[in-house]
Amino acid sequence: MEDIKLLKIIPLFKGFSTTELANVSMVAKSKLYEAHDAIVKEKARGDGVYIIKSGKVRVVKTDSFGDEHVLAYLGRGEYFGEISLVDQAPRSASVIAEEDTECLVIKHTDFQNLIAGDKEIERKFYKAFSVVLCERLRIANENLTFSQEITRLIQELEKK
């Protein structure tokens, strides 16, 4: 029941009935990670979504010089790796446990099998997934515009 309550607050499962959430929770597995464990590694094949039940993680990307950049800190009720429910492309970043962390993990294959047998879950998931991606695209566009503005300001200052 605790897992169903957690799934209910995840935007990817917005609009799911309690029965549908129970079906999703049946393919989910709890996994414990110790502080400093690499939960997922950048460039590794995506294998599923991770929903944080407890603890805290750091999302990091390594640049071409080998320097690590923190993209985000995530905690209870937040998630990562959701794109790999749809495809299994390489991970775009690593996720490291900042402290002992428990995740609810839904593997790609298990989720694909679930939605293959339940078209209503499939429809609701892809609708919610589209909304999440649109929101992230808007944020990325804003960040890109801001980055370009900063670059232009730096160039103007260098001229002076």
C-alpha positions as CSV (number, residue, x, y, z in Angstrom):
1,M,0.0,0.0,0.0
2,E,2.9,2.3,0.8
3,D,4.3,1.9,-2.8
4,I,0.8,2.7,-4.3
5,K,0.7,5.9,-2.2
6,L,4.2,6.8,-3.5
7,L,3.3,6.0,-7.2
8,K,0.2,8.2,-6.8
9,I,2.3,11.4,-6.4
10,I,4.5,10.6,-9.4
11,P,3.5,12.7,-12.4
12,L,4.2,9.7,-14.7
13,F,1.2,7.9,-13.1
14,K,-1.1,10.9,-13.0
15,G,-4.7,9.8,-13.6
16,F,-4.1,6.1,-12.8
17,S,-6.8,4.4,-10.7
18,T,-5.8,2.6,-7.5
19,T,-6.2,-0.7,-9.3
20,E,-3.9,0.4,-12.1
21,L,-1.3,1.7,-9.5
22,A,-1.5,-1.6,-7.8
23,N,-0.7,-3.3,-11.1
24,V,2.3,-1.0,-11.6
25,S,3.5,-1.7,-8.0
26,M,3.4,-5.4,-8.7
27,V,6.2,-5.0,-11.3
28,A,8.2,-2.6,-9.0
29,K,10.9,-3.8,-6.7
30,S,12.5,-2.0,-3.7
31,K,16.2,-1.7,-3.8
32,L,18.6,-0.3,-1.1
33,Y,21.7,1.7,-1.9
34,E,24.4,2.7,0.6
35,A,25.8,6.3,0.7
36,H,28.2,6.8,-2.3
37,D,26.9,3.9,-4.3
38,A,26.5,4.6,-8.0
39,I,22.8,3.8,-8.7
40,V,23.1,4.4,-12.4
41,K,26.2,5.2,-14.5
42,E,26.4,7.7,-17.3
43,K,26.5,6.0,-20.7
44,A,25.3,2.6,-19.3
45,R,22.2,1.2,-21.0
46,G,19.0,2.5,-19.5
47,D,17.1,-0.2,-17.7
48,G,14.2,1.5,-15.9
49,V,12.8,4.2,-13.7
50,Y,13.9,4.7,-10.1
51,I,11.5,6.4,-7.6
52,I,13.1,7.5,-4.4
53,K,11.3,6.1,-1.3
54,S,13.8,7.5,1.2
55,G,17.2,9.1,1.1
56,K,18.9,11.6,-1.2
57,V,20.8,11.3,-4.5
58,R,22.9,13.5,-6.7
59,V,22.6,13.6,-10.5
60,V,26.0,14.2,-12.1
61,K,27.4,14.6,-15.6
62,T,31.1,14.3,-16.5
63,D,32.4,16.8,-19.1
64,S,35.0,16.1,-21.8
65,F,37.7,17.2,-19.4
66,G,36.7,14.6,-16.8
67,D,35.2,17.2,-14.4
68,E,31.9,16.2,-12.6
69,H,29.1,18.7,-12.7
70,V,26.1,18.3,-10.3
71,L,22.8,18.7,-12.3
72,A,20.4,18.1,-9.4
73,Y,19.8,16.7,-6.0
74,L,16.7,14.5,-5.6
75,G,14.9,13.2,-2.6
76,R,11.8,11.3,-1.5
77,G,9.0,11.2,-4.1
78,E,11.3,12.3,-6.9
79,Y,12.4,10.0,-9.7
80,F,15.0,9.5,-12.5
81,G,15.5,7.3,-15.5
82,E,11.9,7.5,-16.7
83,I,12.9,7.7,-20.4
84,S,14.3,4.2,-20.2
85,L,10.7,2.9,-19.6
86,V,10.3,3.8,-23.3
87,D,13.7,3.2,-24.7
88,Q,16.9,1.7,-23.5
89,A,19.3,4.3,-24.8
90,P,22.5,5.1,-22.8
91,R,22.1,7.1,-19.6
92,S,22.8,10.8,-20.0
93,A,24.1,11.2,-16.4
94,S,25.2,9.2,-13.3
95,V,23.1,9.1,-10.1
96,I,25.0,8.7,-6.8
97,A,23.4,8.0,-3.4
98,E,24.3,10.9,-1.1
99,E,23.1,8.9,1.9
100,D,21.5,5.5,2.4
101,T,18.7,5.5,-0.2
102,E,15.8,3.2,-1.0
103,C,14.3,3.2,-4.5
104,L,11.3,1.7,-6.0
105,V,12.6,0.3,-9.4
106,I,10.5,-0.4,-12.4
107,K,12.5,-2.2,-15.1
108,H,11.9,-1.5,-18.7
109,T,11.0,-5.1,-19.7
110,D,8.6,-5.5,-16.8
111,F,6.8,-2.2,-17.6
112,Q,6.6,-3.0,-21.3
113,N,5.1,-6.4,-20.5
114,L,2.6,-4.7,-18.2
115,I,1.4,-2.1,-20.7
116,A,1.3,-4.7,-23.5
117,G,-1.4,-6.4,-21.5
118,D,-3.3,-3.3,-20.4
119,K,-4.0,-0.7,-23.1
120,E,-5.6,1.7,-20.6
121,I,-2.4,1.8,-18.5
122,E,-0.4,2.3,-21.7
123,R,-2.6,5.2,-22.8
124,K,-2.5,7.0,-19.5
125,F,1.2,6.5,-19.1
126,Y,2.1,7.9,-22.5
127,K,-0.2,10.9,-22.0
128,A,1.4,11.7,-18.6
129,F,4.9,11.0,-20.1
130,S,4.2,13.5,-22.9
131,V,3.2,16.1,-20.3
132,V,6.4,15.5,-18.3
133,L,8.6,15.8,-21.4
134,C,6.9,19.0,-22.6
135,E,7.5,20.6,-19.2
136,R,11.2,19.5,-19.3
137,L,11.6,20.8,-22.8
138,R,10.2,24.2,-21.8
139,I,12.7,24.3,-18.9
140,A,15.5,23.3,-21.2
141,N,14.6,26.1,-23.6
142,E,14.6,28.6,-20.9
143,N,18.0,27.4,-19.7
144,L,19.4,27.6,-23.2
145,T,18.1,31.1,-23.7
146,F,19.5,32.2,-20.4
147,S,22.9,30.6,-21.2
148,Q,23.0,32.4,-24.6
149,E,22.2,35.7,-22.8
150,I,25.0,35.1,-20.3
151,T,27.4,34.3,-23.2
152,R,26.4,37.5,-25.0
153,L,26.9,39.6,-21.8
154,I,30.3,38.1,-21.3
155,Q,31.3,38.9,-24.9
156,E,30.0,42.5,-24.5
157,L,32.0,42.9,-21.3
158,E,35.2,41.5,-23.0
159,K,34.8,44.2,-25.7
160,K,35.1,47.0,-23.1
